[in-house]
């Protein structure tokens, strides 16, 4: 099975972290995580655990939990007294709260901030938790369902234009702008990093899908690569000639590398000969993007995915094809995040109307026929 080794290792790692997190939460929370296990991924449950820990941390600082020293002491009877006011104050709290630290230097206290999307996600976690407890009869009312979802303002799609793509790839290949020390390492990673960036731009795959690729997932006879999508489903992507060339160049180097035990099947290896992590790939992409002269945008692997999606839509005009290639189950999600329809139509709107020296099509036709436009229209 494609990526089985990587998937199994990731699953075990997150399960271990999830169990540790649950052990730090109130005891009755274990029932919630058992209940949602069949319908959620381990990553989703881990996210819930982080959000609920923060929610209980907020409650323990409130008069509602007066006398309690630890979130482990919270029980369902306390949740019965949670009001809509508590939920709203919690959302205010997560907007900016102090980070956990061992330092006693209060002047250097660090804070964690959350924007609209993060606040909406944290409220969703609390809602799911209260909904489950209410369904199971552990609480008599679901107050979290009454809270208004924070308004999430849409942001414009960030993508690269053709000249920016060229500038980024040039920096990855040449190492221009790197320090002398960095250039020494770049000689060893240049073909790997070129393959990574080209693969993002040429297939639109997610970063988790890329780091999970094994050597035997590649098929150069058919120009295909097997990946594991978000949620665990396998898929096969077809890549073009530019991606093929970049991957073949990297394979010449990969074949001479001796991977660490447990990482032998991994396609992309770090300098330590271990499978590259998500964070390592993110850092490489951001580093190169910061050095590309024409780029004034903050570029991440996900922005490269957006770039591929928008380019594919512009060339094909087929939103269903874009959704299928990107592995999006909901075509509306694809349209919302990867298709810049509004921008293209606005450019059309800016040029279609002439303010003087020329009449618009409909009015011009009416004039030629001796008719005046109806002012009531």
Buried (B, 14 or more C-beta within 10 A) or exposed (E): EBBEBBBEBBBEEBEEBBEEBBEEBBEBBEEBBEBBEEEBBBBBBBBBBBBBBBBBBBBBEBEBBEEBEEBBBBEBEBBEEBEEEBBBEBBEBBBEBEEEEEEEEEEEEEEEEBEBEBBBBBBBBBBBBBBBBBEEEBBEEBBBEEBEEBEEEEEEBBBBBEEBBEBBBBBBBEBBBBEEEEBEEBEEBBBBBBBBBBBBBBBBBBBBBBBBBBBEBBEEEEBEBBBBBEEEEEBEBEBEEEBBEBBEBBBEBBEEEEBEEEBBBBBBBBEEBBBBEBEBBBEBBBBBBEBBEEBEBEBBBBBBBBBBBBBBBEEEEEBEBBBBBBBBEEBEEBBEBBBBEEEEEEEEEEEEEEEEEEBEEEEEEBEEEEEEEEEEE
